[in-house]
Amino acid sequence: MPHIRKNNVAGKSRILITCAKGIPPYLREEVLALGFPVLDETIAGIATEGTIDDTLRLNLLLRTAHRVLFLIREFAAPDADALYRAASEIPWEEYIAPDGYVCVTSSVDNPTIRDSRFANVRCKDAIVDRIKDKCGRRPDSGPDQDRAVVNLYWKNSRCSLYIDTSGEPLSRRGYRKIPLTAPMQETLAAAVILATGWAPGQNGSGHFINPMCGSGTLAIEAALIGLNRAPGLLRDNFGFMHIRGFNEAVWDELRAQAKKTAKKALDCRIIATDIRTEAVEAAKKNAATAGVGHLIEFAVCDYSETPVPDSGGIVILNPEYGERMGKIKELESVYKGIGDFFKQKCRGYNGYLFTGNLDLAKKVGLRAKRRIQFFNSRIECRLLEYELYVGSRKNKNAEIPYG
Ligand SMILES: C[S@@+](CC[C@H](N)C(=O)[O-])C[C@H]1O[C@@H](n2cnc3c(N)ncnc32)[C@H](O)[C@@H]1O
């Protein structure tokens, strides 16, 4: 089936970029930096506008986004029959090949719908019935999100139908073959690093030190950011590739450009350590898969033994916080020890602690300069920033209780 560009696909539309709660401020900056307008900001997304070809660029370059949704049509539908009727009027045959495959995902809040799966089925029926009617054959459908994905957003009687141009969420970069326990989502790790302001080569951002690295997500994302390497280069499948009219030449050009603008080396050190050998082995493999294994210095050691070079930078730890691993009582001494480690070994650095337990964070015993809210799945978390002064200011943050 030839991929024919149709007007509907080529024209401009609203693009909704979703992300985890807490991340919109960083996603907003990314979207603006790529030259797209920000039309709206919600607690879990940014609205912009562009063509479907623009979604290729967004999928390739955004670090903190989950999904890039391209609006097809908005309409009123008080119930599922009305949804079916309105969705049947959309020329789906221009988007999805009759010999293709489609998955419908949704977010539904309508008084007539008790189970959102029913809405998905009605929407899917409208799509495949329409294509059968126009082309004589209906595409396959099912739950797999690795081909064409249509997203239904239905609130009261307002429906929006989007092409999910990402397919699988963008947090699945493809490098984390070994996740271990309680890994940080890749997009969250990227947002956390952007929140620190670490930008190697600028303002003397310095080294990136990551004790308690686990599967290595923070160190790997730091290497990708440091190299200005597009996270989407790591993936070979996106939803937009399964939409008719996919312009492969545009995609190839975008990838080539992204490769050209990426740096080959870093002007700082990235050091990642963990007390568990299997964590460091997994982190090494994940970093190698991401193509940045040679840029990260790994070691197996207690966090307090992590080498911290003299010239400054950031040191960032994501210890367990008792929700998913470990016990809170046992963790108290770990958090206290992190405070000692910051004071004794990390002078001249900005220290960061990412945790979902603020009571444990108090055990660090240092006053946080900034407390930035994030969400790790449903758990409300904080990224706490500690300025760890050198020389005459070194005592300024020495024994101040957490404020
Ligand atoms: C919450 S996990 C970090 C997850 C990581 N951010 C990721 O994305 O995979 C905490 C890590 O701290 C490590 N850890 C616990 N106690 C430690 C210690 N005393 N020294 C060094 N690492 C430690 C654990 O082995 C675990 O890998």
The ligand as an SDF file (V2000), in Angstrom:
LIG
                    3D

 27 29  0  0  0  0  0  0  0  0999 V2000
   16.2750    3.6610   44.5650 C   0  0  0  0  0  0  0  0  0  0  0  0
   17.6470    2.7950   43.9870 S   0  0  0  0  0  0  0  0  0  0  0  0
   18.3140    3.8860   42.7710 C   0  0  0  0  0  0  0  0  0  0  0  0
   17.5880    3.7190   41.4670 C   0  0  0  0  0  0  0  0  0  0  0  0
   18.2470    4.4560   40.3220 C   0  0  0  0  0  0  0  0  0  0  0  0
   18.0080    5.8840   40.3590 N   0  0  0  0  0  0  0  0  0  0  0  0
   17.7740    3.8630   38.9980 C   0  0  0  0  0  0  0  0  0  0  0  0
   17.2060    4.6060   38.1860 O   0  0  0  0  0  0  0  0  0  0  0  0
   17.9140    2.6550   38.7940 O   0  0  0  0  0  0  0  0  0  0  0  0
   18.7980    2.9770   45.3050 C   0  0  0  0  0  0  0  0  0  0  0  0
   20.1340    2.2910   45.0630 C   0  0  0  0  0  0  0  0  0  0  0  0
   20.9700    2.5930   46.1980 O   0  0  0  0  0  0  0  0  0  0  0  0
   21.8510    1.4840   46.3680 C   0  0  0  0  0  0  0  0  0  0  0  0
   22.3820    1.5610   47.7510 N   0  0  0  0  0  0  0  0  0  0  0  0
   21.7410    1.2980   48.9140 C   0  0  0  0  0  0  0  0  0  0  0  0
   22.5660    1.4820   49.9650 N   0  0  0  0  0  0  0  0  0  0  0  0
   23.7590    1.8940   49.4550 C   0  0  0  0  0  0  0  0  0  0  0  0
   25.0030    2.2760   50.0260 C   0  0  0  0  0  0  0  0  0  0  0  0
   25.2030    2.2550   51.3380 N   0  0  0  0  0  0  0  0  0  0  0  0
   25.9830    2.6780   49.2020 N   0  0  0  0  0  0  0  0  0  0  0  0
   25.8040    2.6840   47.8640 C   0  0  0  0  0  0  0  0  0  0  0  0
   24.6470    2.3170   47.2390 N   0  0  0  0  0  0  0  0  0  0  0  0
   23.6400    1.9430   48.0370 C   0  0  0  0  0  0  0  0  0  0  0  0
   20.9890    0.2910   46.1050 C   0  0  0  0  0  0  0  0  0  0  0  0
   21.8040   -0.8110   45.7470 O   0  0  0  0  0  0  0  0  0  0  0  0
   20.0890    0.7760   44.9650 C   0  0  0  0  0  0  0  0  0  0  0  0
   20.6360    0.3890   43.7120 O   0  0  0  0  0  0  0  0  0  0  0  0
  1  2  1  0
  2  3  1  0
  2 10  1  0
  3  4  1  0
  4  5  1  0
  5  6  1  0
  5  7  1  0
  7  8  2  0
  7  9  1  0
 10 11  1  0
 11 12  1  0
 11 26  1  0
 12 13  1  0
 13 14  1  0
 13 24  1  0
 14 15  1  0
 14 23  1  0
 15 16  2  0
 16 17  1  0
 17 18  1  0
 17 23  2  0
 18 19  1  0
 18 20  2  0
 20 21  1  0
 21 22  2  0
 22 23  1  0
 24 25  1  0
 24 26  1  0
 26 27  1  0
M  CHG  2   2   1   9  -1
M  END
$$$$
